[in-house]
Amino acid sequence: MKSYRIILAGCLLLGACGQGYAQSAETLSAAGEEQLENSTIIPEDDTRWQQLNAYTRHKMDLNLADAAALRSLGLLTPLQINSLLAYRRLLGKLISIYELQAVPGFDEGLINRILPYITVDAGLQPSYALRDYLHKGEHALLLRYGRQLELPRGYAHTDSTAAHYGGSPDQLLLRYRYNFPRYASWGLVMEKDAGEQFFKGAQKQGFDFYSTHLFIRNYKHIKALALGDFTVNMGQGLINWQSLAFGKSPVVLQVKREGEVLNPYASTGEFYFFRGAGITLQQRAWQLTAFVSLRKLDGNLFESDTLEAASYISSFVTTGYHRTALEAAKRGALQQRSAGGNIVYDNGNWRIGLNVIQHKFSAPLQKNEQPYNLFAPEGDRFFNASIDYSGTWKNVHAFGETAVDAGGHLATVNGILAGIHPKADVALLYRSYHRAYQSLYSNAFGNNYRPANESGWYAAITLRLTPQLKMEAYADLYRFPWLKYRVNRPGANGRELLMSLTYTPDKQTEAFIRYSHKTGWENSAGSNNYITPVAPLTRRSWRCQVSMPLGGPWKLRSRVELNHYTKNSDKQQGWLCFQELQYRFPTLPLRLSGRLTWFSASGSGSTLYAIESNMLYSNSVMQLNGDGWQYNINIRWGITKRIAVWLRWNQVMYRNAATLGSGWDEVSGKQKSTIQLQAQQLF
């Protein structure tokens, strides 16, 4: 039997061995670009990139990995995970990595994406002592420096006033982390944003942001132990999900939230995490998690104009900036106490969990007096509970969560993933979020930044037409029962469609064409009515991209994108074209890359988005508007096997602009230039 499997694996991938692998970070970036078109929040959580990078040096053994370990890759759907585990149960351990192509649902493109992080070993399950947790991992020290060369207005001095920003325009990051993937992690993060003071003024303690954590996983009955800063992810995100999670994206079947309840936090974002302690205990099929957190949050604190009422918070401040006296005054404006946990039964095939969480603030949250804010979160206490489930029957995986808040308002999301044919997978998801449902750190599937005031159906399909050709598509029909920001109409509906065709003739070449279409409603511009009427809007876009080797150490990536936005008589168009070249020196540990982008967008409705993976753990988000050019140059030098240095230069130039930016970030002239330097040592 084993000889037959080895021959089969060799035949399936005959001639597939090339130079290098497609990087999974590009897949995450593609999902991120799509996410930005539906959200104004730019995620700062780079934990997933850190985890993937750790797996390149401590590869995951597919013969020993359980479902939780496979989910931690963030690159496999539940159907693919269940298919791999079923294959192992039926035929035993994999003999070779190349045998993966015999696993249903694993095509060549997917295998190329996960190859840098996996291995196949016929050894026994390791049994680590506490000493191994302390010594088998890897220490990493990372330093990053960045600066915008054109100084914004906030740094300007006059004869009578000081600069509005109290600190220098330098951005600094220092991160130390010890990481033994799936077992232990501890570290310290220190960051200073541009404009913040450093060892003086409001920041006499040095850096503006400090974060530390200690995390142990899979030690005897302790599934996870978190001390310091950590994130909590429960169910499908209806009551709490603080790690990075994408919604609708070109990876159309990745609609299920996947992750462990407790995770270490080692990123620079200053809002979406807890600070305290948490533990997950496991006994056979049962898991019990509990956590507590006490931390201070930034917010807009207002004193009441009456003697009876106390002060209140009008909104949270999530940017983490403390550059001005006003921003510094908002720092730590309120105290948050949080506690919660869950109990889960998981027999390996079916899973059901009960989740609870409660928050208590030192001052009540009071919503702004706007019609769309009528059902916004309010008060100083918030409580949520939910039941979530997932399970597999044959080729069908079902999942979902139903939650309730303190006011009895319900939210539910339920979906199925099904392999209807060896070459076809489908997804179907329904969500219904009450207009008054309240939750603070939720991040569930949907169009709003939190699960509330929405219902809809999502359907997706993936067709593997040939080993080299794949088609993906989704359709989403949704409705907002109440008003929402910039939509003064209850019951507004919309729909989104996406179709993509991807061609991968070999391991180093990929070409795709993608079309997306969105219709909905938005407030009309320039109306003098007391209540602004709404108007139908339409967005359409085409994107074509090719990544291919040019021979030897050269690699090319090209993209052309067109979009069209219509709302009443307002018609906007945008387009971009970029060319990216990568060069790896054959005899030197040196890698160069550069990108030149030509763009034009006539308004905010036709804004273009592009993500650049420029340095390790750093992704620049370009939101392009107006007419101009943008280029960047990146250099990576591997001084030794354990020491690497990155240098990045980026500049954007606009044709017809006297100033760029707004407020205190306004820059005189037509261009912005930034330089970044990063170094990392492993030991």
C-alpha distance (Angstrom), angle and dihedral (degrees) to the residues before:
residue distance angle dihedral
M1 . . .
K2 3.82 . .
S3 3.82 92.2 .
Y4 3.79 89.8 52.2
R5 3.81 91.2 50.9
I6 3.81 92.7 49.8
I7 3.81 91.6 51.3
L8 3.82 90.6 46.8
A9 3.79 92.3 50.2
G10 3.80 91.7 49.2
C11 3.79 92.6 50.3
L12 3.79 93.4 48.2
L13 3.80 93.4 55.5
L14 3.81 100.5 30.2
G15 3.77 107.7 150.5
A16 3.80 92.9 3.4
C17 3.81 94.8 114.5
G18 3.80 108.2 105.4
Q19 3.76 137.6 154.3
G20 3.82 113.6 -71.4
Y21 3.78 133.1 -13.4
A22 3.81 133.6 -100.6
Q23 3.78 107.3 -98.8
S24 3.79 116.9 -118.8
A25 3.78 89.6 -148.3
E26 3.82 86.0 73.8
T27 3.81 89.1 58.0
L28 3.80 90.9 51.7
S29 3.81 90.6 47.7
A30 3.81 91.7 52.0
A31 3.79 90.1 53.8
G32 3.79 89.1 47.1
E33 3.80 93.0 54.8
E34 3.79 90.8 52.4
Q35 3.82 90.7 46.9
L36 3.82 92.0 55.4
E37 3.78 90.8 58.5
N38 3.82 88.6 62.7
S39 3.81 99.6 37.2
T40 3.79 139.4 41.1
I41 3.82 91.5 -150.1
I42 3.81 114.4 100.8
P43 3.81 108.9 -156.0
E44 3.82 117.5 -127.2
D45 3.80 96.0 -172.8
D46 3.82 109.4 113.9
T47 3.82 94.8 169.5
R48 3.79 93.0 114.1
W49 3.80 91.9 53.8
Q50 3.81 89.9 48.5
Q51 3.80 90.2 50.7
L52 3.81 93.6 49.6
N53 3.78 91.7 47.5
A54 3.81 90.1 51.6
Y55 3.80 89.9 52.6
T56 3.82 90.2 57.6
R57 3.82 87.8 67.5
H58 3.83 99.5 30.0
K59 3.78 100.3 37.3
M60 3.79 121.0 -156.4
D61 3.81 114.1 -113.1
L62 3.81 106.4 -133.5
N63 3.79 91.3 -158.7
L64 3.82 91.4 60.3
A65 3.81 103.2 30.5
D66 3.78 117.4 110.8
A67 3.80 125.8 -154.2
A68 3.83 93.0 -86.4
A69 3.81 92.0 53.1
L70 3.81 92.2 48.2
R71 3.81 90.3 49.3
S72 3.81 89.9 53.6
L73 3.82 89.1 68.5
G74 3.79 88.9 67.4
L75 3.81 89.9 -149.8
L76 3.80 104.0 90.9
T77 3.79 129.4 74.9
P78 3.82 120.2 -134.0
L79 3.80 88.8 -106.2
Q80 3.80 91.5 56.2
I81 3.81 92.6 46.2
N82 3.81 92.4 49.7
S83 3.80 90.5 45.7
L84 3.82 92.2 53.6
L85 3.81 93.2 47.2
A86 3.82 91.2 47.9
Y87 3.81 90.4 49.7
R88 3.81 90.1 53.2
R89 3.79 92.6 48.6
L90 3.81 91.7 49.9
L91 3.82 102.1 41.2
G92 3.78 104.0 17.8
K93 3.78 128.5 -125.1
L94 3.78 120.7 -7.1
I95 3.80 114.2 -102.0
S96 3.80 96.1 -157.2
I97 3.78 140.1 7.0
Y98 3.80 87.4 -116.7
E99 3.79 89.1 64.8
L100 3.81 87.9 74.0
Q101 3.78 90.4 85.3
A102 3.79 88.1 67.1
V103 3.83 89.6 60.6
P104 3.83 110.9 96.5
G105 3.81 111.4 -109.0
F106 3.83 95.2 20.9
D107 3.79 109.0 112.4
E108 3.78 126.7 176.3
G109 3.80 94.3 -96.1
L110 3.80 92.9 54.4
I111 3.80 92.6 45.9
N112 3.80 90.9 51.6
R113 3.82 90.4 52.8
I114 3.80 95.3 52.4
L115 3.83 98.7 36.7
P116 3.84 95.4 90.4
Y117 3.81 90.4 59.7
I118 3.81 105.8 40.7
T119 3.77 141.9 65.5
V120 3.80 137.6 -179.8
D121 3.79 118.7 -129.4
A122 3.78 129.1 168.9
G123 3.82 92.3 -149.6
L124 3.79 128.5 118.0
Q125 3.78 126.3 -90.6
P126 3.83 105.4 -82.0
S127 3.78 119.5 -119.1
Y128 3.80 110.1 -151.5
A129 3.78 126.5 -162.4
L130 3.79 121.5 -148.8
R131 3.81 89.3 -98.1
D132 3.80 89.1 59.6
Y133 3.81 89.7 54.4
L134 3.80 88.2 58.3
H135 3.80 99.4 45.8
K136 3.82 112.1 26.2
G137 3.78 95.4 67.4
E138 3.78 131.3 79.1
H139 3.80 131.8 -106.1
A140 3.80 117.8 -140.8
L141 3.79 129.2 -173.1
L142 3.82 116.3 -167.5
L143 3.80 127.7 -174.4
R144 3.80 123.6 -175.3
Y145 3.80 131.2 -177.1
G146 3.80 127.0 -174.6
R147 3.79 137.4 171.2
Q148 3.80 139.2 173.7
L149 3.79 107.5 -134.5
E150 3.82 98.1 -152.8
L151 3.80 104.9 70.4
P152 3.83 116.0 -132.7
R153 3.79 121.2 -129.9
G154 3.81 90.9 -98.2
Y155 3.82 91.1 72.6
A156 3.81 95.9 50.8
H157 3.83 119.2 116.3
T158 3.79 124.3 -152.6
D159 3.78 131.7 -171.2
S160 3.80 92.0 -98.6
T161 3.80 105.3 31.0
A162 3.76 138.4 44.5
A163 3.77 124.2 -126.1
H164 3.80 115.4 -71.8
Y165 3.83 91.2 -131.5
G166 3.78 109.5 63.3
G167 3.79 97.8 -155.5
S168 3.77 139.9 52.4
P169 3.83 123.4 -81.3
D170 3.82 89.8 -113.8
Q171 3.79 119.0 117.1
L172 3.82 116.0 -152.8
L173 3.79 133.5 -172.1
L174 3.80 128.3 179.4
R175 3.79 118.6 179.3
Y176 3.78 129.5 174.7
R177 3.80 118.6 -175.9
Y178 3.77 137.2 169.6
N179 3.80 110.3 -157.0
F180 3.78 130.8 -176.6
P181 3.83 100.0 171.8
R182 3.81 114.4 -121.8
Y183 3.83 91.8 3.7
A184 3.81 118.4 51.0
S185 3.79 142.4 2.9
W186 3.77 135.7 167.7
G187 3.76 134.0 159.1
L188 3.77 153.4 130.2
V189 3.83 130.2 -108.5
M190 3.82 123.2 -163.6
E191 3.80 122.3 179.7
K192 3.79 139.4 175.4
D193 3.80 118.9 -169.8
A194 3.79 122.9 -146.2
G195 3.81 110.1 -82.2
E196 3.81 95.6 23.6
Q197 3.79 120.3 119.3
F198 3.79 121.3 -111.3
F199 3.82 122.1 -147.2
K200 3.78 91.2 -19.9
G201 3.79 143.0 68.4
A202 3.80 112.0 5.0
Q203 3.85 90.7 -4.2
K204 3.79 103.9 54.5
Q205 3.81 88.2 142.8
G206 3.81 90.0 65.4
F207 3.79 116.7 -120.9
D208 3.78 118.6 48.2
F209 3.82 94.7 -133.7
Y210 3.79 129.6 39.1
S211 3.79 125.6 -179.8
T212 3.79 129.9 174.4
H213 3.78 134.1 175.1
L214 3.79 144.3 178.2
F215 3.78 117.2 -161.5
I216 3.81 131.5 177.3
R217 3.80 123.7 -176.0
N218 3.83 134.9 -173.0
Y219 3.81 99.1 7.5
K220 3.81 109.8 149.6
H221 3.84 106.9 -62.8
I222 3.82 91.8 -12.4
K223 3.78 106.6 99.3
A224 3.82 91.2 178.0
L225 3.80 137.0 -5.5
A226 3.81 119.9 -170.7
L227 3.81 127.1 -171.8
G228 3.79 123.4 174.4
D229 3.81 116.8 2.1
F230 3.79 119.7 9.0
T231 3.79 141.9 146.9
V232 3.80 129.0 -122.4
N233 3.80 123.0 -147.2
M234 3.79 119.9 -178.5
G235 3.78 132.8 177.9
Q236 3.78 114.5 -39.1
G237 3.79 94.9 -28.0
L238 3.80 99.8 -89.0
I239 3.81 95.3 126.9
N240 3.82 104.2 16.0
W241 3.80 136.8 -0.1
Q242 3.82 117.7 149.6
S243 3.81 103.3 164.2
L244 3.78 125.0 85.7
A245 3.82 111.9 -71.0
F246 3.78 130.2 168.0
G247 3.78 128.8 -148.4
K248 3.77 124.7 -162.7
S249 3.80 110.2 1.9
P250 3.81 141.6 145.6
V251 3.81 87.0 -86.7
V252 3.78 86.7 77.4
L253 3.82 99.7 -177.6
Q254 3.80 96.6 51.7
V255 3.79 94.7 90.8
K256 3.78 98.0 119.8
R257 3.80 119.1 92.4
E258 3.82 106.4 -123.0
G259 3.78 124.9 -173.6
E260 3.77 148.1 98.5
V261 3.79 120.0 -86.6
L262 3.82 97.6 -116.9
N263 3.80 123.2 39.2
P264 3.81 133.3 167.9
Y265 3.79 116.5 -105.2
A266 3.81 117.2 -139.0
S267 3.83 103.6 149.5
T268 3.80 133.6 107.5
G269 3.81 99.8 -117.3
E270 3.80 109.0 114.8
F271 3.80 103.1 -154.2
Y272 3.82 118.3 39.6
F273 3.80 102.0 71.1
F274 3.81 141.7 71.4
R275 3.80 128.0 -120.8
G276 3.78 117.2 -148.7
A277 3.80 133.4 50.0
G278 3.79 138.4 -43.8
I279 3.78 137.5 174.2
T280 3.80 137.4 -169.8
L281 3.81 118.1 -160.2
Q282 3.79 122.8 -166.5
Q283 3.79 130.1 -160.3
R284 3.79 112.4 174.9
A285 3.82 106.6 -62.1
W286 3.82 95.1 -6.9
Q287 3.80 127.4 89.0
L288 3.80 127.1 -175.4
T289 3.82 122.5 -168.3
A290 3.80 129.1 -174.1
F291 3.80 130.5 171.0
V292 3.82 141.0 172.4
S293 3.79 129.1 -164.6
L294 3.79 136.8 -172.3
R295 3.78 119.8 -177.4
K296 3.78 144.3 137.2
L297 3.80 122.1 -111.4
D298 3.79 133.4 -160.1
G299 3.77 115.7 -114.7
N300 3.79 147.3 151.4
L301 3.81 101.7 -94.6
F302 3.80 118.6 -164.4
E303 3.78 130.0 -173.7
S304 3.79 114.4 -132.1
D305 3.80 117.7 -115.5
T306 3.81 91.3 -135.9
L307 3.79 129.5 75.8
E308 3.78 94.4 -131.6
A309 3.80 99.7 51.9
A310 3.80 124.6 71.5
S311 3.78 128.1 -140.0
Y312 3.81 119.9 -70.5
I313 3.80 141.5 -162.8
S314 3.80 116.8 -117.5
S315 3.82 94.3 -170.4
F316 3.78 144.4 -16.8
V317 3.81 120.1 -103.4
T318 3.81 109.1 -138.0
T319 3.83 102.0 170.5
G320 3.82 96.0 88.2
Y321 3.83 91.8 -140.9
H322 3.82 118.2 144.7
R323 3.79 100.3 168.1
T324 3.79 101.8 123.9
A325 3.78 134.7 43.4
L326 3.82 89.2 -106.6
E327 3.81 93.3 51.5
A328 3.81 91.0 45.6
A329 3.81 89.9 53.0
K330 3.81 89.8 58.4
R331 3.78 92.3 54.4
G332 3.81 113.5 114.4
A333 3.80 91.1 -6.3
L334 3.80 92.5 154.8
Q335 3.75 138.7 24.1
Q336 3.78 121.9 -129.1
R337 3.80 126.4 -157.7
S338 3.79 115.9 -169.5
A339 3.78 133.1 178.4
G340 3.77 134.8 167.1
G341 3.74 147.5 118.9
N342 3.77 146.1 176.2
I343 3.76 143.2 -125.9
V344 3.80 118.9 -140.4
Y345 3.77 135.5 -170.3
D346 3.81 112.0 -158.9
N347 3.80 121.4 169.9
G348 3.79 93.5 176.5
N349 3.79 94.4 -97.6
W350 3.79 105.2 46.1
R351 3.77 127.9 31.8
I352 3.81 132.7 -171.3
G353 3.79 127.4 176.2
L354 3.80 140.6 -177.3
N355 3.82 115.1 -147.5
V356 3.82 132.2 -170.9
I357 3.81 133.8 175.4
Q358 3.81 135.8 172.3
H359 3.81 133.1 -171.0
K360 3.81 128.7 -163.8
F361 3.82 121.7 -169.5
S362 3.78 130.4 -162.2
A363 3.82 89.9 -130.4
P364 3.80 130.1 27.4
L365 3.78 122.0 -103.9
Q366 3.81 110.2 -122.9
K367 3.77 119.8 -167.5
N368 3.80 124.8 -132.2
E369 3.79 116.3 -101.6
Q370 3.79 98.2 -104.5
P371 3.82 125.8 126.6
Y372 3.80 92.9 -123.2
N373 3.83 88.7 53.6
L374 3.80 94.7 58.2
F375 3.82 92.0 108.5
A376 3.81 98.6 30.7
P377 3.84 119.2 130.5
E378 3.80 112.2 -76.2
G379 3.80 137.5 172.7
D380 3.80 136.9 40.4
R381 3.84 98.9 -85.1
F382 3.79 127.7 60.1
F383 3.79 127.2 -179.8
N384 3.80 130.7 -179.3
A385 3.79 135.0 175.3
S386 3.77 130.6 -178.5
I387 3.78 146.5 170.9
D388 3.79 118.7 -138.6
Y389 3.78 131.3 -176.2
S390 3.78 143.0 178.8
G391 3.77 134.4 177.7
T392 3.76 145.8 155.5
W393 3.78 129.7 -128.4
K394 3.80 114.7 -179.9
N395 3.83 104.9 -53.7
V396 3.81 96.3 -15.2
H397 3.81 124.5 92.4
A398 3.81 117.0 -168.3
F399 3.81 125.8 -168.0
G400 3.77 140.5 163.2
E401 3.78 150.4 136.5
T402 3.80 135.3 -137.6
A403 3.81 118.9 -161.8
V404 3.78 139.2 -177.0
D405 3.81 131.3 -162.4
A406 3.81 130.3 -148.3
G407 3.80 90.7 -86.3
G408 3.80 93.4 55.4
H409 3.81 94.7 -108.7
L410 3.80 114.8 148.6
A411 3.78 134.4 -139.0
T412 3.79 125.1 -178.8
V413 3.78 137.4 176.9
N414 3.81 124.0 -177.8
G415 3.77 132.9 172.1
I416 3.77 147.6 164.1
L417 3.78 132.9 -145.7
A418 3.80 115.3 -160.1
G419 3.76 136.6 -177.6
I420 3.79 99.4 -145.2
H421 3.81 93.9 171.4
P422 3.82 136.0 7.0
K423 3.80 86.2 -102.8
A424 3.81 100.8 35.3
D425 3.82 134.3 65.3
V426 3.80 126.6 177.3
A427 3.81 136.6 -167.4
L428 3.79 130.0 -158.6
L429 3.81 122.9 -175.3
Y430 3.80 133.4 176.8
R431 3.80 125.7 -170.2
S432 3.78 132.0 -178.0
Y433 3.79 118.6 -178.5
H434 3.82 118.7 -179.5
R435 3.79 113.6 -122.7
A436 3.84 90.5 -120.9
Y437 3.82 98.1 42.4
Q438 3.82 109.0 131.1
S439 3.79 128.2 -157.7
L440 3.79 130.9 147.1
Y441 3.80 110.6 -155.1
S442 3.78 98.6 25.9
N443 3.79 123.2 135.0
A444 3.78 110.7 175.6
F445 3.78 130.8 156.3
G446 3.80 112.1 -73.5
N447 3.79 147.6 84.9
N448 3.82 99.6 -85.5
Y449 3.79 125.5 76.5
R450 3.82 88.1 -114.3
P451 3.83 131.0 24.8
A452 3.80 103.1 -94.9
N453 3.79 138.3 107.0
E454 3.79 96.4 18.7
S455 3.77 143.9 103.9
G456 3.76 129.5 175.7
W457 3.79 153.4 135.7
Y458 3.79 125.2 -114.1
A459 3.82 123.8 -168.1
A460 3.80 127.5 179.4
I461 3.78 139.1 173.9
T462 3.80 136.5 -166.6
L463 3.81 119.0 -161.0
R464 3.80 121.4 -170.8
L465 3.81 95.3 -156.5
T466 3.81 93.8 176.5
P467 3.82 132.8 -10.6
Q468 3.80 87.0 -90.8
L469 3.82 102.3 34.9
K470 3.80 126.1 66.5
M471 3.80 131.4 174.0
E472 3.82 123.6 -159.5
A473 3.79 128.2 -178.0
Y474 3.79 141.2 163.7
A475 3.79 138.2 -173.9
D476 3.80 124.0 -160.6
L477 3.81 123.5 -170.2
Y478 3.81 115.3 -174.4
R479 3.79 144.6 164.4
F480 3.83 135.6 -158.1
P481 3.86 109.9 -145.2
W482 3.83 93.7 -162.9
L483 3.81 136.0 31.3
K484 3.79 118.3 -73.0
Y485 3.78 135.9 -170.0
R486 3.83 108.9 -57.4
V487 3.82 91.7 0.2
N488 3.83 112.3 93.7
R489 3.76 95.0 -176.4
P490 3.82 130.6 90.4
G491 3.76 114.6 -137.8
A492 3.82 95.1 26.0
N493 3.77 111.3 165.2
G494 3.76 136.1 -165.3
R495 3.75 145.2 172.6
E496 3.79 137.6 -146.1
L497 3.79 128.7 -160.9
L498 3.79 129.2 -173.9
M499 3.79 131.4 -180.0
S500 3.79 126.2 -179.0
L501 3.80 133.6 -179.5
T502 3.82 117.1 -164.9
Y503 3.80 126.7 -169.6
T504 3.82 120.8 -166.8
P505 3.82 110.0 175.1
D506 3.82 91.9 172.3
K507 3.79 141.4 -0.2
Q508 3.79 94.7 -85.5
T509 3.80 101.5 40.1
E510 3.79 127.4 73.8
A511 3.79 130.7 164.7
F512 3.79 128.0 177.1
I513 3.77 141.0 172.3
R514 3.80 120.1 -157.6
Y515 3.78 133.9 -173.2
S516 3.81 125.5 -168.9
H517 3.79 130.6 -176.5
K518 3.82 127.1 -172.2
T519 3.80 130.9 179.7
G520 3.78 128.8 -178.7
W521 3.79 144.9 118.1
E522 3.79 134.0 -75.5
N523 3.79 137.1 171.5
S524 3.79 113.9 -85.7
A525 3.79 117.4 -110.8
G526 3.80 122.4 -121.1
S527 3.80 96.7 16.9
N528 3.82 119.2 154.3
N529 3.81 94.1 -161.7
Y530 3.82 119.3 118.0
I531 3.80 88.1 -122.7
T532 3.78 110.8 37.4
P533 3.82 110.5 -126.7
V534 3.78 120.1 -129.8
A535 3.77 127.2 -120.2
P536 3.81 132.1 -160.7
L537 3.78 115.6 -102.8
T538 3.78 133.0 -164.7
R539 3.79 130.2 -164.3
R540 3.80 123.2 -171.3
S541 3.77 129.0 175.4
W542 3.79 141.1 176.2
R543 3.77 123.9 -160.0
C544 3.81 127.8 -174.6
Q545 3.79 121.4 -178.0
V546 3.79 136.0 173.7
S547 3.81 128.3 -170.5
M548 3.79 116.2 -175.0
P549 3.81 143.6 145.4
L550 3.80 117.9 -104.6
G551 3.76 94.8 -157.1
G552 3.76 129.5 -77.4
P553 3.81 114.4 10.1
W554 3.83 96.0 -17.1
K555 3.80 126.1 104.5
L556 3.81 128.4 180.0
R557 3.78 131.9 -156.8
S558 3.82 121.2 -175.7
R559 3.78 131.7 179.5
V560 3.78 135.5 -175.9
E561 3.80 119.1 -174.2
L562 3.80 132.6 179.0
N563 3.79 128.3 -176.2
H564 3.77 136.7 179.5
Y565 3.82 128.6 -160.4
T566 3.81 125.4 -168.8
K567 3.82 129.4 -178.5
N568 3.82 115.6 161.0
S569 3.81 105.1 -53.8
D570 3.80 92.9 -19.0
K571 3.79 107.9 104.2
Q572 3.78 121.1 175.4
Q573 3.76 132.7 179.3
G574 3.75 133.0 -166.9
W575 3.76 137.5 -178.7
L576 3.75 140.3 171.9
C577 3.76 137.2 -173.0
F578 3.76 124.5 -168.9
Q579 3.77 135.8 -179.7
E580 3.78 119.5 -160.9
L581 3.79 125.6 -171.6
Q582 3.81 127.1 -168.4
Y583 3.78 125.1 -168.0
R584 3.80 126.7 -173.3
F585 3.81 115.3 -167.1
P586 3.82 109.3 -125.4
T587 3.81 95.7 -143.3
L588 3.81 102.6 24.6
P589 3.83 131.2 65.5
L590 3.80 88.3 -121.8
R591 3.80 129.6 118.4
L592 3.81 127.1 -173.7
S593 3.77 129.5 -169.5
G594 3.76 136.1 169.5
R595 3.78 139.1 177.7
L596 3.79 131.6 -158.0
T597 3.82 117.0 -164.8
W598 3.79 127.3 -171.5
F599 3.80 113.1 -167.4
S600 3.77 144.4 170.2
A601 3.82 127.3 -175.7
S602 3.79 120.5 169.0
G603 3.81 97.7 -157.3
S604 3.79 148.2 -7.6
G605 3.80 91.1 -81.4
S606 3.81 90.8 62.3
T607 3.82 97.0 45.0
L608 3.80 112.8 149.2
Y609 3.81 125.3 -141.2
A610 3.78 129.6 -154.7
I611 3.79 130.0 167.0
E612 3.78 122.0 -150.0
S613 3.79 122.5 -159.6
N614 3.76 96.3 -150.9
M615 3.82 107.0 154.1
L616 3.76 135.6 9.2
Y617 3.85 109.1 -67.0
S618 3.82 90.6 -3.8
N619 3.80 122.4 108.6
S620 3.79 120.2 176.4
V621 3.79 115.0 -146.7
M622 3.79 112.1 -148.8
Q623 3.81 115.5 -160.1
L624 3.78 102.4 -172.3
N625 3.78 124.1 -160.1
G626 3.79 133.3 157.1
D627 3.81 123.1 19.2
G628 3.76 123.8 -51.9
W629 3.75 153.4 86.9
Q630 3.77 133.1 -80.6
Y631 3.77 127.7 -170.0
N632 3.77 137.7 170.0
I633 3.79 138.2 -174.2
N634 3.81 122.7 -153.9
I635 3.80 128.6 -169.1
R636 3.79 127.1 -171.6
W637 3.79 119.8 -173.0
G638 3.78 120.4 -174.3
I639 3.80 99.4 -153.8
T640 3.79 90.5 -178.4
K641 3.78 133.9 -12.1
R642 3.81 88.3 -86.8
I643 3.80 103.2 33.3
A644 3.81 123.1 66.2
V645 3.79 133.9 170.0
W646 3.82 128.8 -159.4
L647 3.80 128.4 -163.9
R648 3.80 123.8 -173.2
W649 3.80 132.6 -176.2
N650 3.81 120.5 -172.5
Q651 3.78 131.4 177.7
V652 3.80 133.3 174.1
M653 3.81 120.8 -165.5
Y654 3.82 126.5 -168.7
R655 3.76 125.0 -157.7
N656 3.80 103.8 -143.1
A657 3.79 109.4 23.7
A658 3.79 131.3 117.2
T659 3.80 92.9 -174.3
L660 3.79 137.0 13.5
G661 3.79 126.9 -146.3
S662 3.79 126.9 6.8
G663 3.78 141.2 -101.5
W664 3.79 116.1 4.3
D665 3.83 89.5 -16.3
E666 3.81 92.0 63.1
V667 3.81 115.2 127.3
S668 3.79 124.7 -160.2
G669 3.78 114.7 -127.4
K670 3.78 138.0 28.4
Q671 3.79 102.9 -72.5
K672 3.79 145.3 57.5
S673 3.80 123.4 -157.9
T674 3.79 128.7 -170.5
I675 3.77 133.3 -177.4
Q676 3.80 126.5 -162.3
L677 3.79 131.7 -172.7
Q678 3.80 125.1 -171.8
A679 3.79 135.3 177.3
Q680 3.79 130.8 -176.1
Q681 3.78 131.1 -172.4
L682 3.79 124.4 -168.9
F683 3.77 119.7 -157.4
